[in-house]
Amino acid sequence: MISLDDAVVAKLESHGERFEILVDPDLAAKIRQGEEINVEDVVAALHVFENASQAERASDESLKKVFKTTEFEPIALQIIKKGEIHLTAEQRKIMTAEKRRQVITFIARNAVNPQTGHPHPPQRIELAMGEAKVHIDPFRSVEELVKDTMKALRPLIPIKFDEVKVAVRIPPDYAPRAYGEISSVAVIEKDEWQKDGSWICVVVIPAGIQTEFYDLINRISQGNAETKIIK
C-alpha cells in the first residue's frame, strides 16, 4: 500500500450514496488506461469510505446496494474506473505535462508531412497543438489522445501516419549483434543469413524515425551497412 501522504481521494456517487477510497493518482490513472495493477499497490487503506477526510466508512448495506458485494478489490476498481479522482493543482499540472509529452513524442515518431515525406519536429507539433487548443486529460490513454490530437492538427498542418519499408544488409563482422538492436526499433518482416556471414533483412519502421534508424544502422556497422527503401 502507499503512504497516506501520497494519496488523493477517488470518489464515486451512485444511487444517492457516496463512496471514497484513497489512491495513488499516477497508478489510478494507469488502471483507467487499461493496465493491470494490484489494487493493494494503488491504495492507502483497504477501506471504502463515505467520507474519507473524516474516516467515515461506508456501510455494508450501501456497498451491497450499489456494488452487489462488500469485497474491497472489485469495489475499488469500479470507483477508480468510473469515479472522479481529485488531484491537487500541482499533481494535475505534472501529469498533464507528462501525458502531453508522450502524445507529442508518439506523433513525432509515427507521423510525417505528406508533402515532403519528412517528420514534423516535436516543437512544430507542440505549437500546432497549442494553436488548436488541444485538451489533454491526464487520465485518458495516449492512444485516445493521439487520435483526437491528429484530428485537431490536420486542418492546421499537413500530417499523416506513415511507415517505411527498408532493406538492410549488415556485413559479417557486425551481423551477430544487429538483430537485437534492429528489432528494438523496427518490425522485421523477413531476414536471411548469407553464406559469407552477412545478414540481410526487410524491416518496417515508423516514418518519423528514419533518421534515428539510419543512425542506428551506421553505429552498428560502423558505416559499412547497405540500406535501400522499398517502395
Backbone as CSV, one residue per row, in Angstrom:
resi,resn,N_x,N_y,N_z,CA_x,CA_y,CA_z,C_x,C_y,C_z
1,MET,0.836,-1.197,0.000,0.000,0.000,0.000,0.875,1.253,0.000
2,ILE,0.272,2.359,-0.387,1.005,3.617,-0.468,0.848,4.414,0.827
3,SER,1.660,5.438,0.961,1.578,6.313,2.132,0.354,7.223,2.027
4,LEU,-0.233,7.539,3.164,-1.351,8.491,3.179,-0.934,9.851,2.627
5,ASP,0.339,10.196,2.800,0.826,11.490,2.317,0.799,11.580,0.793
6,ASP,0.859,10.412,0.127,0.891,10.393,-1.338,-0.483,10.162,-1.955
7,ALA,-1.493,9.977,-1.122,-2.811,9.574,-1.611,-3.720,10.762,-1.900
8,VAL,-4.612,10.560,-2.875,-5.692,11.505,-3.152,-7.005,10.729,-3.090
9,VAL,-8.103,11.441,-3.081,-9.413,10.806,-2.969,-9.958,10.464,-4.354
10,ALA,-10.395,9.212,-4.507,-11.178,8.806,-5.674,-12.608,8.625,-5.193
11,LYS,-13.554,9.288,-5.876,-14.934,9.328,-5.385,-15.908,8.877,-6.463
12,LEU,-16.898,8.097,-6.049,-17.983,7.685,-6.939,-19.307,7.912,-6.225
13,GLU,-20.225,8.591,-6.895,-21.567,8.794,-6.358,-22.561,8.002,-7.197
14,SER,-23.403,7.209,-6.527,-24.367,6.357,-7.231,-25.509,5.996,-6.292
15,HIS,-26.723,5.949,-6.839,-27.901,5.546,-6.065,-28.055,6.374,-4.785
16,GLY,-27.681,7.648,-4.871,-27.808,8.508,-3.711,-26.759,8.286,-2.642
17,GLU,-25.752,7.487,-2.937,-24.685,7.186,-1.976,-23.358,7.728,-2.500
18,ARG,-22.428,8.000,-1.587,-21.089,8.452,-1.957,-20.065,7.473,-1.406
19,PHE,-19.107,7.122,-2.265,-18.067,6.169,-1.871,-16.706,6.759,-2.211
20,GLU,-15.773,6.673,-1.282,-14.447,7.235,-1.483,-13.371,6.231,-1.071
21,ILE,-12.282,6.226,-1.810,-11.093,5.462,-1.428,-9.882,6.366,-1.610
22,LEU,-8.765,5.997,-0.999,-7.534,6.779,-1.074,-6.561,6.087,-2.013
23,VAL,-6.131,6.796,-3.075,-5.348,6.166,-4.137,-4.127,6.994,-4.508
24,ASP,-3.174,6.309,-5.134,-2.052,6.978,-5.786,-2.557,7.480,-7.145
25,PRO,-2.476,8.775,-7.436,-3.068,9.290,-8.678,-2.434,8.734,-9.944
26,ASP,-1.116,8.527,-9.933,-0.446,8.003,-11.125,-0.863,6.567,-11.409
27,LEU,-0.895,5.734,-10.369,-1.269,4.335,-10.564,-2.750,4.209,-10.896
28,ALA,-3.575,5.050,-10.292,-5.000,5.037,-10.617,-5.214,5.402,-12.083
29,ALA,-4.437,6.352,-12.575,-4.540,6.736,-13.986,-4.182,5.568,-14.891
30,LYS,-3.171,4.798,-14.507,-2.771,3.646,-15.322,-3.865,2.588,-15.355
31,ILE,-4.534,2.376,-14.230,-5.649,1.426,-14.212,-6.751,1.905,-15.147
32,ARG,-7.046,3.188,-15.131,-8.085,3.730,-16.009,-7.717,3.580,-17.475
33,GLN,-6.426,3.504,-17.746,-5.965,3.352,-19.124,-5.819,1.890,-19.534
34,GLY,-6.204,0.965,-18.637,-6.239,-0.441,-19.002,-5.135,-1.304,-18.446
35,GLU,-4.182,-0.725,-17.728,-3.111,-1.540,-17.159,-3.635,-2.363,-15.982
36,GLU,-3.097,-3.559,-15.839,-3.468,-4.412,-14.717,-2.461,-4.206,-13.588
37,ILE,-2.934,-3.657,-12.490,-2.086,-3.362,-11.335,-2.778,-3.891,-10.091
38,ASN,-2.005,-4.486,-9.203,-2.548,-4.977,-7.941,-3.170,-3.815,-7.165
39,VAL,-4.441,-3.970,-6.816,-5.159,-2.886,-6.146,-4.466,-2.468,-4.854
40,GLU,-3.909,-3.418,-4.117,-3.252,-3.078,-2.851,-2.046,-2.165,-3.056
41,ASP,-1.468,-2.185,-4.259,-0.336,-1.307,-4.552,-0.783,0.112,-4.883
42,VAL,-2.076,0.304,-5.079,-2.609,1.589,-5.527,-3.218,2.394,-4.385
43,VAL,-3.681,1.708,-3.345,-4.459,2.375,-2.295,-3.649,2.573,-1.014
44,ALA,-4.154,3.495,-0.182,-3.513,3.763,1.109,-4.213,3.049,2.251
45,ALA,-5.409,2.528,1.992,-6.164,1.801,3.020,-7.141,0.867,2.326
46,LEU,-7.368,-0.284,2.928,-8.270,-1.271,2.332,-9.695,-1.060,2.841
47,HIS,-10.131,0.190,2.782,-11.463,0.547,3.265,-12.153,1.441,2.247
48,VAL,-13.469,1.286,2.160,-14.288,2.201,1.365,-14.970,3.158,2.339
49,PHE,-14.814,4.435,2.072,-15.350,5.448,2.980,-16.570,6.143,2.380
50,GLU,-17.417,6.622,3.275,-18.465,7.557,2.861,-17.882,8.960,2.823
51,ASN,-16.965,9.226,3.756,-16.247,10.495,3.803,-14.828,10.200,4.281
52,ALA,-13.886,10.161,3.344,-12.522,9.760,3.686,-11.849,10.758,4.613
53,SER,-12.137,12.049,4.447,-11.466,13.061,5.267,-11.826,12.931,6.738
54,GLN,-13.004,12.346,7.015,-13.423,12.151,8.400,-13.377,10.682,8.816
55,ALA,-12.784,9.859,7.944,-12.630,8.421,8.216,-13.967,7.729,8.489
56,GLU,-15.021,8.208,7.834,-16.340,7.586,7.985,-16.493,6.492,6.931
57,ARG,-16.559,5.261,7.369,-16.640,4.144,6.432,-18.049,4.000,5.865
58,ALA,-18.102,3.525,4.632,-19.393,3.223,4.011,-19.969,1.969,4.655
59,SER,-21.266,1.920,4.787,-21.910,0.761,5.414,-21.963,-0.415,4.454
60,ASP,-22.018,-1.618,5.020,-22.152,-2.811,4.188,-23.437,-2.751,3.371
61,GLU,-24.480,-2.193,3.951,-25.760,-2.110,3.249,-25.643,-1.263,1.981
62,SER,-24.974,-0.119,2.094,-24.833,0.748,0.916,-23.927,0.110,-0.131
63,LEU,-22.894,-0.597,0.313,-21.999,-1.277,-0.629,-22.749,-2.356,-1.398
64,LYS,-23.537,-3.141,-0.692,-24.299,-4.207,-1.347,-25.336,-3.625,-2.301
65,LYS,-25.946,-2.512,-1.911,-26.972,-1.900,-2.748,-26.405,-1.449,-4.093
66,VAL,-25.222,-0.872,-4.066,-24.643,-0.302,-5.286,-23.740,-1.284,-6.026
67,PHE,-22.894,-2.003,-5.290,-21.881,-2.851,-5.925,-22.217,-4.340,-5.890
68,LYS,-23.258,-4.712,-5.152,-23.675,-6.112,-5.011,-22.618,-6.960,-4.312
69,THR,-21.714,-6.324,-3.605,-20.670,-7.037,-2.869,-20.105,-6.105,-1.806
70,THR,-19.415,-6.698,-0.842,-18.682,-5.887,0.139,-17.175,-6.085,-0.008
71,GLU,-16.753,-6.864,-1.008,-15.324,-7.110,-1.218,-14.645,-5.838,-1.726
72,PHE,-13.497,-5.537,-1.140,-12.847,-4.257,-1.420,-12.339,-4.143,-2.855
73,GLU,-11.654,-5.161,-3.360,-10.977,-5.023,-4.655,-11.923,-4.679,-5.804
74,PRO,-13.006,-5.444,-6.027,-13.885,-5.078,-7.146,-14.548,-3.717,-6.964
75,ILE,-14.835,-3.360,-5.709,-15.422,-2.043,-5.451,-14.413,-0.944,-5.773
76,ALA,-13.170,-1.126,-5.317,-12.127,-0.126,-5.561,-11.900,0.081,-7.052
77,LEU,-11.893,-1.013,-7.806,-11.679,-0.900,-9.250,-12.796,-0.109,-9.912
78,GLN,-14.031,-0.333,-9.483,-15.148,0.427,-10.053,-15.037,1.910,-9.717
79,ILE,-14.643,2.206,-8.491,-14.501,3.610,-8.095,-13.404,4.286,-8.910
80,ILE,-12.285,3.589,-9.087,-11.171,4.154,-9.859,-11.569,4.367,-11.315
81,LYS,-12.225,3.378,-11.907,-12.532,3.433,-13.341,-13.694,4.364,-13.672
82,LYS,-14.670,4.456,-12.780,-15.886,5.210,-13.098,-16.025,6.521,-12.322
83,GLY,-15.237,6.674,-11.275,-15.412,7.840,-10.417,-14.520,9.012,-10.777
84,GLU,-14.469,9.978,-9.878,-13.625,11.160,-10.022,-12.389,11.000,-9.144
85,ILE,-11.250,11.409,-9.679,-10.016,11.364,-8.897,-9.577,12.798,-8.642
86,HIS,-9.517,13.164,-7.389,-9.248,14.548,-7.006,-7.745,14.797,-6.944
87,LEU,-7.254,15.611,-7.855,-5.837,15.950,-7.884,-5.627,17.357,-7.353
88,THR,-4.461,17.580,-6.762,-4.073,18.951,-6.460,-3.717,19.624,-7.786
89,ALA,-3.680,20.943,-7.780,-3.338,21.677,-8.999,-1.953,21.279,-9.502
90,GLU,-1.017,21.078,-8.588,0.345,20.709,-8.975,0.389,19.304,-9.550
91,GLN,-0.345,18.363,-8.940,-0.394,16.998,-9.460,-0.972,16.977,-10.872
92,ARG,-2.065,17.696,-11.076,-2.687,17.727,-12.404,-1.746,18.356,-13.431
93,LYS,-1.043,19.406,-13.030,-0.108,20.066,-13.937,0.992,19.105,-14.371
94,ILE,1.556,18.373,-13.423,2.649,17.443,-13.720,2.162,16.298,-14.603
95,MET,1.018,15.705,-14.250,0.503,14.570,-15.015,0.098,14.989,-16.427
96,THR,-0.485,16.180,-16.552,-0.889,16.668,-17.872,0.325,16.940,-18.746
97,ALA,1.368,17.537,-18.170,2.587,17.827,-18.930,3.245,16.542,-19.416
98,GLU,3.283,15.519,-18.570,3.883,14.244,-18.962,3.067,13.573,-20.064
99,LYS,1.741,13.609,-19.950,0.907,12.991,-20.980,1.020,13.752,-22.303
100,ARG,1.117,15.069,-22.232,1.306,15.870,-23.448,2.631,15.499,-24.117
101,ARG,3.674,15.334,-23.310,4.980,14.954,-23.867,4.892,13.611,-24.579
102,GLN,4.179,12.652,-23.987,4.026,11.334,-24.592,3.282,11.416,-25.922
103,VAL,2.257,12.254,-25.981,1.491,12.421,-27.221,2.368,13.034,-28.309
104,ILE,3.108,14.074,-27.964,3.983,14.732,-28.935,5.042,13.764,-29.448
105,THR,5.651,13.005,-28.545,6.682,12.039,-28.941,6.115,10.985,-29.876
106,PHE,4.932,10.472,-29.560,4.319,9.441,-30.408,4.065,9.981,-31.811
107,ILE,3.495,11.172,-31.905,3.185,11.738,-33.219,4.464,12.040,-33.993
108,ALA,5.472,12.586,-33.317,6.732,12.912,-33.989,7.412,11.669,-34.549
109,ARG,7.257,10.533,-33.868,7.904,9.293,-34.307,7.118,8.571,-35.400
110,ASN,5.823,8.767,-35.436,4.991,7.945,-36.312,4.326,8.692,-37.459
111,ALA,4.392,10.016,-37.457,3.717,10.793,-38.494,4.724,11.608,-39.302
112,VAL,4.300,11.965,-40.518,5.149,12.767,-41.402,4.309,13.843,-42.077
113,ASN,5.006,14.789,-42.679,4.389,15.747,-43.582,4.267,15.057,-44.941
114,PRO,3.058,14.755,-45.422,2.926,14.017,-46.685,3.436,14.794,-47.892
115,GLN,3.601,16.108,-47.760,4.107,16.909,-48.868,5.608,16.746,-49.052
116,THR,6.306,16.439,-47.956,7.765,16.311,-48.022,8.256,14.904,-47.694
117,GLY,7.416,14.137,-46.992,7.843,12.813,-46.541,8.686,12.846,-45.286
118,HIS,8.901,14.035,-44.734,9.733,14.175,-43.540,8.862,14.341,-42.294
119,PRO,9.366,13.926,-41.144,8.596,14.111,-39.907,8.549,15.578,-39.497
120,HIS,7.508,15.932,-38.767,7.444,17.259,-38.163,8.278,17.247,-36.885
121,PRO,9.081,18.284,-36.641,9.812,18.355,-35.366,8.821,18.413,-34.199
122,PRO,9.197,17.858,-33.053,8.307,17.912,-31.887,7.844,19.329,-31.553
123,GLN,8.734,20.310,-31.739,8.364,21.690,-31.420,7.230,22.174,-32.318
124,ARG,7.244,21.757,-33.588,6.172,22.161,-34.519,4.854,21.532,-34.111
125,ILE,4.902,20.280,-33.701,3.688,19.599,-33.251,3.136,20.270,-32.002
126,GLU,4.031,20.618,-31.080,3.598,21.256,-29.840,2.951,22.613,-30.112
127,LEU,3.537,23.389,-31.022,2.967,24.690,-31.366,1.591,24.534,-32.001
128,ALA,1.460,23.543,-32.894,0.173,23.310,-33.550,-0.881,22.859,-32.546
129,MET,-0.466,22.048,-31.573,-1.401,21.628,-30.528,-1.897,22.824,-29.728
130,GLY,-0.987,23.766,-29.458,-1.391,24.976,-28.753,-2.350,25.813,-29.575
131,GLU,-2.047,25.926,-30.870,-2.917,26.698,-31.763,-4.302,26.060,-31.875
132,ALA,-4.333,24.731,-31.875,-5.599,24.004,-31.984,-6.321,23.883,-30.647
133,LYS,-5.668,24.362,-29.591,-6.232,24.284,-28.233,-6.595,22.841,-27.855
134,VAL,-5.649,21.947,-28.111,-5.845,20.532,-27.779,-5.896,20.369,-26.265
135,HIS,-6.933,19.711,-25.786,-7.077,19.466,-24.347,-6.493,18.101,-24.000
136,ILE,-5.635,18.068,-23.013,-5.024,16.819,-22.563,-5.627,16.417,-21.226
137,ASP,-6.332,15.305,-21.229,-6.874,14.733,-19.997,-5.861,13.721,-19.477
138,PRO,-5.257,13.955,-18.322,-4.196,13.055,-17.848,-4.670,11.640,-17.556
139,PHE,-5.982,11.428,-17.491,-6.492,10.097,-17.193,-6.878,9.314,-18.447
140,ARG,-6.746,9.920,-19.624,-7.026,9.193,-20.863,-5.737,8.559,-21.384
141,SER,-5.885,7.518,-22.186,-4.715,6.817,-22.724,-4.055,7.646,-23.818
142,VAL,-2.773,7.372,-24.055,-2.050,8.060,-25.123,-2.719,7.794,-26.463
143,GLU,-3.164,6.560,-26.688,-3.794,6.207,-27.959,-5.029,7.059,-28.218
144,GLU,-5.869,7.225,-27.202,-7.076,8.047,-27.361,-6.717,9.501,-27.625
145,LEU,-5.748,10.003,-26.886,-5.357,11.398,-27.036,-4.705,11.660,-28.387
146,VAL,-3.909,10.714,-28.878,-3.276,10.866,-30.189,-4.342,10.955,-31.278
147,LYS,-5.355,10.117,-31.193,-6.436,10.131,-32.187,-7.115,11.498,-32.234
148,ASP,-7.449,12.041,-31.069,-8.099,13.353,-31.014,-7.151,14.465,-31.457
149,THR,-5.878,14.333,-31.080,-4.903,15.360,-31.437,-4.676,15.416,-32.940
150,MET,-4.555,14.260,-33.580,-4.367,14.229,-35.032,-5.558,14.870,-35.745
151,LYS,-6.742,14.613,-35.257,-7.945,15.216,-35.850,-7.893,16.734,-35.742
152,ALA,-7.386,17.230,-34.609,-7.293,18.676,-34.400,-6.172,19.311,-35.221
153,LEU,-5.100,18.549,-35.485,-3.939,19.106,-36.188,-4.116,19.163,-37.698
154,ARG,-4.884,18.247,-38.255,-4.965,18.140,-39.721,-5.428,19.420,-40.415
155,PRO,-6.344,20.208,-39.840,-6.693,21.469,-40.513,-5.576,22.513,-40.471
156,LEU,-4.584,22.306,-39.626,-3.538,23.312,-39.423,-2.232,22.969,-40.123
157,ILE,-1.842,21.705,-40.122,-0.584,21.302,-40.757,-0.810,20.017,-41.549
158,PRO,-0.069,19.838,-42.658,-0.180,18.576,-43.401,0.486,17.464,-42.597
159,ILE,-0.273,16.466,-42.226,0.275,15.422,-41.359,-0.495,14.128,-41.549
160,LYS,0.211,13.016,-41.532,-0.431,11.705,-41.590,0.510,10.670,-40.997
161,PHE,-0.075,9.580,-40.526,0.735,8.462,-40.068,1.237,7.691,-41.282
162,ASP,2.476,7.249,-41.230,3.033,6.504,-42.357,4.130,5.574,-41.862
163,GLU,4.431,4.584,-42.690,5.513,3.641,-42.410,6.427,3.555,-43.622
164,VAL,7.639,3.133,-43.376,8.631,2.973,-44.434,9.196,1.563,-44.364
165,LYS,9.319,0.933,-45.531,9.912,-0.402,-45.598,11.348,-0.261,-46.112
166,VAL,12.287,-0.847,-45.376,13.707,-0.691,-45.700,14.386,-2.053,-45.762
167,ALA,15.171,-2.261,-46.815,16.021,-3.451,-46.907,17.393,-3.098,-46.339
168,VAL,17.943,-3.994,-45.527,19.218,-3.731,-44.848,20.150,-4.922,-45.035
169,ARG,21.422,-4.637,-45.293,22.454,-5.682,-45.318,23.551,-5.292,-44.339
170,ILE,23.787,-6.171,-43.362,24.822,-5.943,-42.353,26.002,-6.877,-42.636
171,PRO,27.234,-6.360,-42.775,28.401,-7.203,-43.050,28.664,-8.214,-41.930
172,PRO,29.385,-9.287,-42.238,29.621,-10.372,-41.268,30.184,-9.914,-39.926
173,ASP,31.105,-8.964,-39.944,31.754,-8.549,-38.697,30.782,-7.916,-37.700
174,TYR,29.670,-7.411,-38.183,28.741,-6.680,-37.317,27.373,-7.356,-37.200
175,ALA,27.179,-8.420,-37.981,25.854,-9.050,-38.058,25.357,-9.658,-36.744
176,PRO,26.205,-10.331,-35.941,25.689,-11.028,-34.756,24.897,-10.150,-33.786
177,ARG,25.268,-8.898,-33.640,24.582,-8.032,-32.677,23.435,-7.253,-33.314
178,ALA,23.301,-7.358,-34.631,22.367,-6.482,-35.336,20.908,-6.803,-35.047
179,TYR,20.574,-8.100,-34.984,19.160,-8.477,-34.872,18.497,-7.832,-33.659
180,GLY,19.121,-7.968,-32.501,18.517,-7.449,-31.280,18.308,-5.947,-31.322
181,GLU,19.308,-5.223,-31.817,19.195,-3.766,-31.832,18.175,-3.292,-32.860
182,ILE,18.174,-3.923,-34.033,17.223,-3.504,-35.067,15.796,-3.850,-34.669
183,SER,15.594,-5.025,-34.076,14.238,-5.438,-33.700,13.667,-4.582,-32.570
184,SER,14.531,-3.843,-31.874,14.038,-2.982,-30.793,13.364,-1.721,-31.322
185,VAL,13.620,-1.377,-32.590,13.016,-0.159,-33.151,12.212,-0.416,-34.414
186,ALA,12.289,-1.633,-34.963,11.633,-1.925,-36.238,10.963,-3.288,-36.200
187,VAL,9.984,-3.463,-37.074,9.356,-4.770,-37.261,10.098,-5.479,-38.388
188,ILE,10.693,-6.625,-38.077,11.442,-7.376,-39.082,10.471,-8.272,-39.842
189,GLU,10.223,-7.954,-41.111,9.277,-8.733,-41.916,9.897,-10.049,-42.372
190,LYS,11.158,-10.000,-42.766,11.868,-11.222,-43.153,13.364,-10.979,-43.032
191,ASP,14.087,-12.053,-42.827,15.541,-11.918,-42.728,16.203,-13.210,-43.178
192,GLU,17.473,-13.114,-43.484,18.196,-14.284,-44.005,19.693,-14.105,-43.782
193,TRP,20.330,-15.190,-43.336,21.784,-15.196,-43.194,22.403,-15.646,-44.513
194,GLN,23.423,-14.917,-44.952,24.096,-15.240,-46.201,25.294,-16.165,-45.956
195,LYS,25.752,-16.808,-47.000,26.866,-17.749,-46.875,28.142,-17.076,-46.377
196,ASP,28.290,-15.794,-46.675,29.508,-15.096,-46.235,29.408,-14.588,-44.801
197,GLY,28.276,-14.894,-44.115,28.099,-14.465,-42.732,27.382,-13.146,-42.568
198,SER,27.075,-12.495,-43.670,26.328,-11.242,-43.576,24.850,-11.540,-43.325
199,TRP,24.146,-10.522,-42.866,22.725,-10.683,-42.532,21.921,-9.653,-43.291
200,ILE,20.871,-10.101,-43.970,20.003,-9.172,-44.679,18.598,-9.277,-44.107
201,CYS,17.892,-8.176,-44.120,16.527,-8.172,-43.598,15.716,-7.086,-44.283
202,VAL,14.418,-7.254,-44.195,13.477,-6.222,-44.633,12.678,-5.820,-43.404
203,VAL,12.697,-4.534,-43.090,12.038,-4.058,-41.873,11.028,-2.969,-42.207
204,VAL,10.091,-2.791,-41.281,9.121,-1.697,-41.381,9.313,-0.800,-40.165
205,ILE,9.456,0.499,-40.415,9.657,1.457,-39.325,8.653,2.599,-39.452
206,PRO,8.309,3.245,-38.329,7.507,4.469,-38.423,8.259,5.507,-39.239
207,ALA,7.552,6.204,-40.104,8.219,7.148,-40.998,8.958,8.242,-40.244
208,GLY,8.503,8.563,-39.061,9.106,9.656,-38.317,10.457,9.354,-37.704
209,ILE,10.885,8.087,-37.719,12.166,7.763,-37.073,13.224,7.332,-38.089
210,GLN,13.060,7.727,-39.353,14.027,7.293,-40.367,15.448,7.723,-40.029
211,THR,15.620,8.972,-39.649,16.967,9.453,-39.321,17.544,8.676,-38.151
212,GLU,16.733,8.465,-37.131,17.166,7.694,-35.965,17.543,6.269,-36.364
213,PHE,16.760,5.674,-37.266,17.024,4.299,-37.700,18.346,4.211,-38.461
214,TYR,18.569,5.130,-39.391,19.815,5.088,-40.161,21.028,5.370,-39.271
215,ASP,20.863,6.220,-38.286,21.951,6.451,-37.328,22.283,5.161,-36.579
216,LEU,21.239,4.404,-36.211,21.443,3.130,-35.520,22.192,2.144,-36.410
217,ILE,21.770,2.036,-37.665,22.421,1.110,-38.601,23.890,1.482,-38.786
218,ASN,24.159,2.762,-38.933,25.548,3.202,-39.111,26.387,2.928,-37.869
219,ARG,25.783,3.084,-36.698,26.520,2.817,-35.462,26.827,1.336,-35.331
220,ILE,25.844,0.487,-35.611,26.040,-0.960,-35.509,27.143,-1.430,-36.442
221,SER,27.140,-0.904,-37.660,28.042,-1.412,-38.706,29.257,-0.531,-38.936
222,GLN,29.397,0.510,-38.127,30.485,1.480,-38.317,30.472,2.041,-39.741
223,GLY,29.258,2.258,-40.247,29.090,2.871,-41.561,29.227,1.927,-42.733
224,ASN,29.305,0.614,-42.474,29.541,-0.346,-43.559,28.284,-1.082,-44.023
225,ALA,27.130,-0.759,-43.469,25.893,-1.429,-43.879,25.368,-0.831,-45.181
226,GLU,24.482,-1.584,-45.821,23.795,-1.100,-47.014,22.299,-1.046,-46.711
227,THR,21.649,0.029,-47.117,20.208,0.159,-46.907,19.546,0.643,-48.188
228,LYS,18.277,0.269,-48.333,17.516,0.700,-49.501,16.043,0.758,-49.138
229,ILE,15.409,1.888,-49.413,13.969,1.998,-49.187,13.234,1.223,-50.272
230,ILE,12.297,0.394,-49.845,11.498,-0.402,-50.774,10.162,0.293,-50.976
231,LYS,9.875,0.667,-52.165,8.615,1.366,-52.456,7.446,0.394,-52.377
